[in-house]
Amino acid sequence: MKFSVFQVSRKGAREKNEDRMGYCYTKESGLFLLADGMGGHPDGELAAQMALQTVASLFQKVAKPVVPDVAQFLSSAVLAAHHQILRYAADKGMLDSPRTTIVGVIMQKGSVRWVHCGDSRLYFVRDGALLTRTRDHSYAEQKELGVLRLDSVNRNILYTCLGSPSKPVFETGGPVALQHGDRLLLCSDGLWDNVEDAEIVQQLSQLPVGEAVPELVERALRKAGDRADNVTAIAIEWEQPEP
């Protein structure tokens, strides 16, 4: 398994950075994660950190060296992260629980699967085109897709996340067979809210991930100015192994 990866996170104009990202891998499997702790609730950064640590710890336990059932693992790991956040809130006697989004992918055996909950996104770019991207679990996205018929929708309002009192809604995708040069970007809403999808695809297509990611993050910060949210991104370029 051969890939290139680059990640960066900036605080923006916020007092603290509640985004978290990371990756871990064996010689035959790789896990890449990003979480965005939600403002308006306490300890968002801890929720994001707990989510990543929980999923990564489970990956390290089962990837020997591959995850036997990736779809099942992603679903169970996200729920485990959700329950870990709720246990933390209960132990601390919190009236409102910490909350976070999450998006993650596993690459192994030449294919990729992913999971997401909330509005942190996965972009999958191939041959200069957007192969797919995740759809946000937000009322604004539901309106755009024609599911809701509301005149005014706040794009920041999510209908699901990890750490909420109700069971989270999450979606899994794949498997998709990987091809040499495929690029995958995981990012928080601080990036995609300020940079159009077409710009993201263009940058990922034309530049190595080590150049595309910092350029996209800086572009988002410049456009947002003094209202800039945390901006976080991690991108992976798949390299086809030699026969």
Backbone hydrogen bonds in HBPLUS format (Angstrom, degrees):
<---DONOR---> <-ACCEPTOR-->    atom                        ^
c    i                          cat <-CA-CA->   ^        H-A-AA   ^      H-
h    n   atom  resd res      DA  || num        DHA   H-A  angle D-A-AA Bond
n    s   type  num  typ     dist DA aas  dist angle  dist       angle   num
A0239-GLU N   A0002-LYS O   2.98 MM 237  5.35 159.8  2.02 150.5 145.8     1
A0004-SER N   A0237-GLU O   2.91 MM 233  5.07 154.1  1.98 141.1 149.7     2
A0237-GLU N   A0004-SER O   2.80 MM 233  5.07 159.6  1.84 146.1 152.2     3
A0006-PHE N   A0235-ALA O   3.02 MM 229  5.53 151.3  2.11 151.6 159.1     4
A0235-ALA N   A0006-PHE O   2.89 MM 229  5.53 163.3  1.92 160.8 164.1     5
A0008-VAL N   A0233-ALA O   2.96 MM 225  5.69 157.1  2.02 163.2 170.0     6
A0233-ALA N   A0008-VAL O   2.98 MM 225  5.69 161.1  2.02 166.6 172.6     7
A0010-ARG N   A0231-VAL O   2.79 MM 221  5.24 160.2  1.83 149.2 156.0     8
A0231-VAL N   A0010-ARG O   2.93 MM 221  5.24 161.2  1.97 147.5 153.9     9
A0013-ALA N   A0228-ALA O   2.88 MM 215  5.00 157.5  1.93 122.9 130.5    10
A0037-GLY N   A0018-GLU O   2.96 MM  19  4.96 161.4  1.99 131.7 131.2    11
A0020-ARG N   A0035-ALA O   2.82 MM  15  5.25 157.8  1.86 157.9 158.5    12
A0035-ALA N   A0020-ARG O   2.80 MM  15  5.25 165.6  1.82 155.2 157.3    13
A0022-GLY N   A0033-LEU O   3.08 MM  11  5.49 149.4  2.18 148.2 145.2    14
A0033-LEU N   A0022-GLY O   2.89 MM  11  5.49 171.2  1.90 172.0 171.1    15
A0024-CYS N   A0031-LEU O   3.03 MM   7  5.46 150.2  2.12 146.2 155.1    16
A0031-LEU N   A0024-CYS O   2.83 MM   7  5.46 175.5  1.83 177.7 179.1    17
A0026-THR N   A0029-SER O   2.76 MM   3  5.21 158.5  1.81 156.4 164.0    18
A0030-GLY N   A0107-MET O   2.87 MM  77  5.17 150.4  1.96 146.6 155.6    19
A0107-MET N   A0030-GLY O   2.92 MM  77  5.17 154.7  1.98 145.3 153.4    20
A0032-PHE N   A0105-VAL O   2.98 MM  73  5.35 158.7  2.02 153.3 158.2    21
A0105-VAL N   A0032-PHE O   2.92 MM  73  5.35 151.9  1.99 147.9 157.1    22
A0034-LEU N   A0103-VAL O   2.93 MM  69  5.47 141.9  2.08 159.8 169.4    23
A0103-VAL N   A0034-LEU O   2.90 MM  69  5.47 145.9  2.02 158.8 167.8    24
A0101-THR N   A0036-ASP O   3.13 MM  65  5.20 157.5  2.18 124.1 129.6    25
A0038-MET N   A0099-ARG O   2.88 MM  61  5.52 172.1  1.89 138.4 140.6    26
A0046-LEU N   A0043-ASP O   3.08 MM   3  5.22 125.0  2.40  99.0 112.9    27
A0047-ALA N   A0043-ASP O   3.05 MM   4  6.42 154.2  2.12 152.5 159.9    28
A0048-ALA N   A0044-GLY O   3.01 MM   4  6.31 160.8  2.05 152.2 156.6    29
A0049-GLN N   A0045-GLU O   2.97 MM   4  6.12 157.0  2.03 139.5 146.2    30
A0050-MET N   A0046-LEU O   2.79 MM   4  5.93 163.6  1.82 151.1 155.5    31
A0051-ALA N   A0047-ALA O   2.97 MM   4  6.11 155.6  2.03 145.6 152.3    32
A0052-LEU N   A0048-ALA O   3.10 MM   4  6.38 165.5  2.12 150.6 153.4    33
A0053-GLN N   A0049-GLN O   2.92 MM   4  6.10 168.3  1.94 154.5 158.2    34
A0054-THR N   A0050-MET O   2.89 MM   4  5.90 159.5  1.93 148.2 153.7    35
A0055-VAL N   A0051-ALA O   3.14 MM   4  6.30 173.9  2.14 153.0 154.4    36
A0056-ALA N   A0052-LEU O   2.91 MM   4  5.96 166.3  1.93 153.7 158.4    37
A0057-SER N   A0053-GLN O   2.92 MM   4  5.88 155.7  1.98 141.5 148.3    38
A0058-LEU N   A0054-THR O   3.12 MM   4  6.33 159.6  2.16 147.8 152.8    39
A0059-PHE N   A0055-VAL O   2.96 MM   4  6.19 155.4  2.02 148.2 155.5    40
A0060-GLN N   A0056-ALA O   2.97 MM   4  6.21 160.6  2.01 150.4 154.8    41
A0061-LYS N   A0057-SER O   3.17 MM   4  6.41 134.1  2.39 137.2 149.0    42
A0061-LYS N   A0058-LEU O   3.14 MM   3  5.10 130.7  2.40  93.5 106.9    43
A0062-VAL N   A0058-LEU O   3.12 MM   4  6.39 148.1  2.22 149.4 156.8    44
A0063-ALA N   A0059-PHE O   2.86 MM   4  5.67 157.1  1.91 161.1 164.1    45
A0064-LYS N   A0062-VAL O   3.02 MM   2  5.82 112.9  2.49 115.4  98.8    46
A0073-PHE N   A0069-ASP O   2.93 MM   4  6.08 156.4  1.99 151.1 158.8    47
A0074-LEU N   A0070-VAL O   2.89 MM   4  6.11 167.7  1.91 159.9 161.3    48
A0075-SER N   A0071-ALA O   3.20 MM   4  6.40 164.0  2.23 147.8 151.8    49
A0076-SER N   A0072-GLN O   2.99 MM   4  6.14 172.2  2.00 155.0 157.4    50
A0077-ALA N   A0073-PHE O   2.79 MM   4  5.80 156.6  1.85 154.5 161.4    51
A0078-VAL N   A0074-LEU O   3.12 MM   4  6.17 157.9  2.17 143.4 148.2    52
A0079-LEU N   A0075-SER O   3.23 MM   4  6.47 162.1  2.26 147.4 152.1    53
A0080-ALA N   A0076-SER O   2.90 MM   4  6.07 148.8  2.00 141.1 150.4    54
A0081-ALA N   A0077-ALA O   2.94 MM   4  6.19 152.0  2.02 145.3 152.2    55
A0082-HIS N   A0078-VAL O   3.00 MM   4  6.27 157.2  2.06 146.9 153.0    56
A0083-HIS N   A0079-LEU O   2.97 MM   4  6.24 163.0  2.00 151.7 155.0    57
A0084-GLN N   A0080-ALA O   2.95 MM   4  6.12 146.5  2.07 142.8 152.3    58
A0085-ILE N   A0081-ALA O   3.09 MM   4  6.39 153.7  2.16 149.8 155.4    59
A0086-LEU N   A0082-HIS O   3.13 MM   4  6.49 157.6  2.19 147.8 154.0    60
A0087-ARG N   A0083-HIS O   2.91 MM   4  6.11 152.8  1.98 146.2 153.3    61
A0088-TYR N   A0084-GLN O   3.04 MM   4  6.28 155.3  2.10 143.5 150.0    62
A0089-ALA N   A0085-ILE O   3.04 MM   4  6.35 160.0  2.08 150.0 154.7    63
A0090-ALA N   A0086-LEU O   2.94 MM   4  6.17 157.1  1.99 148.0 154.2    64
A0091-ASP N   A0087-ARG O   2.84 MM   4  6.02 164.0  1.87 154.0 158.2    65
A0092-LYS N   A0088-TYR O   3.05 MM   4  6.23 146.1  2.17 145.5 154.2    66
A0094-MET N   A0089-ALA O   2.94 MM   5  5.16 167.9  1.96 156.5 155.8    67
A0093-GLY N   A0090-ALA O   3.06 MM   3  4.98 152.7  2.14  99.6 108.2    68
A0100-THR N   A0162-LEU O   2.99 MM  62  5.28 149.8  2.09 141.6 149.3    69
A0162-LEU N   A0100-THR O   2.88 MM  62  5.28 165.8  1.90 169.3 165.0    70
A0102-ILE N   A0117-CYS O   2.98 MM  15  5.38 153.0  2.05 150.8 155.5    71
A0117-CYS N   A0102-ILE O   2.85 MM  15  5.38 154.1  1.91 161.0 162.8    72
A0104-GLY N   A0115-VAL O   2.93 MM  11  5.44 159.8  1.97 157.8 160.4    73
A0115-VAL N   A0104-GLY O   2.90 MM  11  5.44 150.5  1.99 154.6 160.5    74
A0106-ILE N   A0113-ARG O   2.93 MM   7  5.52 157.8  1.98 153.0 158.1    75
A0113-ARG N   A0106-ILE O   3.07 MM   7  5.52 155.0  2.14 149.8 157.4    76
A0108-GLN N   A0111-SER O   3.05 MM   3  5.66 158.4  2.10 158.2 164.8    77
A0111-SER N   A0108-GLN O   3.05 MM   3  5.66 157.1  2.10 118.8 125.0    78
A0178-LEU N   A0110-GLY O   2.82 MM  68  5.54 170.6  1.82 141.4 144.6    79
A0112-VAL N   A0176-VAL O   2.98 MM  64  5.42 146.8  2.10 136.9 146.3    80
A0176-VAL N   A0112-VAL O   3.05 MM  64  5.42 146.3  2.17 140.6 150.8    81
A0114-TRP N   A0173-GLY O   3.02 MM  59  5.13 156.6  2.08 132.6 136.6    82
A0173-GLY N   A0114-TRP O   2.81 MM  59  5.13 150.9  1.89 138.8 143.1    83
A0116-HIS N   A0171-GLU O   2.94 MM  55  5.63 144.3  2.07 151.7 162.6    84
A0171-GLU N   A0116-HIS O   3.05 MM  55  5.63 160.2  2.09 155.8 160.7    85
A0137-HIS N   A0118-GLY O   2.93 MM  19  4.78 163.3  1.96 121.7 127.3    86
A0121-ARG N   A0187-CYS O   2.91 MM  66  5.46 141.8  2.06 158.9 164.1    87
A0187-CYS N   A0121-ARG O   2.99 MM  66  5.46 153.5  2.07 146.0 153.2    88
A0134-THR N   A0122-LEU O   3.12 MM  12  5.51 147.2  2.23 143.1 152.3    89
A0123-TYR N   A0185-LEU O   2.79 MM  62  5.01 154.9  1.85 146.1 154.7    90
A0185-LEU N   A0123-TYR O   2.82 MM  62  5.01 160.1  1.86 146.8 153.5    91
A0124-PHE N   A0132-THR O   2.93 MM   8  5.35 153.2  2.00 176.7 172.1    92
A0131-LEU N   A0124-PHE O   2.72 MM   7  5.47 143.6  1.85 152.5 164.7    93
A0132-THR N   A0124-PHE O   3.40 MM   8  5.35 154.2  2.47 134.5 139.0    94
A0125-VAL N   A0183-ARG O   2.80 MM  58  5.18 170.3  1.81 165.6 167.0    95
A0183-ARG N   A0125-VAL O   3.00 MM  58  5.18 173.4  2.00 155.8 157.9    96
A0126-ARG N   A0129-ALA O   2.88 MM   3  5.43 159.8  1.92 161.8 164.3    97
A0129-ALA N   A0126-ARG O   2.96 MM   3  5.43 159.2  2.01 117.7 124.5    98
A0159-TYR N   A0137-HIS O   3.13 MM  22  6.11 156.8  2.18 137.3 143.9    99
A0142-GLN N   A0138-SER O   3.10 MM   4  6.36 156.1  2.16 144.7 151.6   100
A0139-TYR N   A0157-ILE O   3.31 MM  18  6.41 159.4  2.35 164.5 167.4   101
A0143-LYS N   A0139-TYR O   2.93 MM   4  6.15 148.9  2.02 143.9 151.9   102
A0144-GLU N   A0140-ALA O   3.00 MM   4  6.28 156.7  2.06 144.8 151.1   103
A0145-LEU N   A0141-GLU O   2.93 MM   4  6.18 146.9  2.04 146.0 154.7   104
A0147-VAL N   A0142-GLN O   2.81 MM   5  5.15 142.7  1.95 166.8 160.0   105
A0148-LEU N   A0142-GLN O   3.33 MM   6  5.69 155.9  2.39 106.2 109.1   106
A0146-GLY N   A0143-LYS O   2.96 MM   3  5.04 152.8  2.04 102.3 111.0   107
A0157-ILE N   A0154-ASN O   3.14 MM   3  5.78 166.4  2.16 119.9 123.9   108
A0182-ASP N   A0179-GLN O   3.03 MM   3  5.73 158.9  2.08 147.9 146.3   109
A0181-GLY N   A0238-TRP O   2.86 MM  57  5.50 159.7  1.90 163.3 163.2   110
A0238-TRP N   A0182-ASP O   2.88 MM  56  5.35 160.5  1.92 155.7 161.8   111
A0184-LEU N   A0236-ILE O   2.88 MM  52  5.22 157.0  1.94 149.4 157.2   112
A0236-ILE N   A0184-LEU O   2.80 MM  52  5.22 154.0  1.87 149.5 158.5   113
A0186-LEU N   A0234-ILE O   2.85 MM  48  5.30 170.6  1.86 158.0 160.9   114
A0234-ILE N   A0186-LEU O   2.92 MM  48  5.30 154.7  1.98 152.3 158.9   115
A0188-SER N   A0232-THR O   3.05 MM  44  5.51 153.0  2.12 149.9 153.2   116
A0191-LEU N   A0188-SER O   3.07 MM   3  5.92 161.2  2.10 121.8 126.4   117
A0193-ASP N   A0189-ASP O   2.95 MM   4  5.47 149.3  2.05 139.8 146.1   118
A0194-ASN N   A0191-LEU O   3.03 MM   3  5.65 156.5  2.09 117.6 124.7   119
A0195-VAL N   A0191-LEU O   3.03 MM   4  6.10 130.6  2.28 149.6 163.6   120
A0199-GLU N   A0196-GLU O   3.01 MM   3  5.28 122.5  2.35 103.0 117.2   121
A0200-ILE N   A0196-GLU O   3.05 MM   4  6.44 157.5  2.10 154.4 161.1   122
A0201-VAL N   A0197-ASP O   2.93 MM   4  6.21 165.6  1.95 158.5 161.4   123
A0202-GLN N   A0198-ALA O   2.98 MM   4  6.10 158.7  2.03 141.8 148.1   124
A0203-GLN N   A0199-GLU O   2.96 MM   4  6.15 168.4  1.97 153.6 155.9   125
A0204-LEU N   A0200-ILE O   3.01 MM   4  6.17 167.1  2.03 152.5 156.5   126
A0205-SER N   A0201-VAL O   2.92 MM   4  5.97 141.9  2.06 144.2 154.6   127
A0206-GLN N   A0202-GLN O   3.00 MM   4  6.10 149.5  2.10 150.3 157.2   128
A0207-LEU N   A0203-GLN O   3.08 MM   4  5.88 150.6  2.17 150.2 154.4   129
A0211-GLU N   A0208-PRO O   2.90 MM   3  5.48 156.9  1.95 119.3 126.6   130
A0212-ALA N   A0208-PRO O   2.86 MM   4  6.02 165.7  1.88 158.8 163.5   131
A0213-VAL N   A0209-VAL O   3.10 MM   4  5.75 171.0  2.11 140.8 143.7   132
A0215-GLU N   A0211-GLU O   3.33 MM   4  6.33 156.2  2.40 143.2 150.1   133
A0216-LEU N   A0212-ALA O   2.94 MM   4  6.11 158.7  1.98 154.0 159.5   134
A0217-VAL N   A0213-VAL O   3.02 MM   4  6.24 164.5  2.04 158.7 162.9   135
A0218-GLU N   A0214-PRO O   2.96 MM   4  6.07 165.4  1.98 147.8 151.9   136
A0219-ARG N   A0215-GLU O   2.93 MM   4  6.04 152.5  2.01 143.9 152.1   137
A0220-ALA N   A0216-LEU O   2.98 MM   4  6.23 154.3  2.05 147.2 153.3   138
A0221-LEU N   A0217-VAL O   3.04 MM   4  6.33 158.3  2.08 150.1 155.8   139
A0222-ARG N   A0218-GLU O   2.91 MM   4  6.11 161.4  1.95 151.2 156.1   140
A0223-LYS N   A0219-ARG O   3.06 MM   4  6.20 162.6  2.09 147.3 151.9   141
A0224-ALA N   A0220-ALA O   3.01 MM   4  6.13 157.0  2.07 147.4 153.6   142
A0225-GLY N   A0221-LEU O   2.94 MM   4  5.96 148.1  2.04 146.1 154.1   143
A0227-ARG N   A0224-ALA O   3.21 MM   3  5.48 162.9  2.24 127.7 128.9   144
A0228-ALA N   A0225-GLY O   3.20 MM   3  5.52 156.8  2.26 118.7 118.7   145
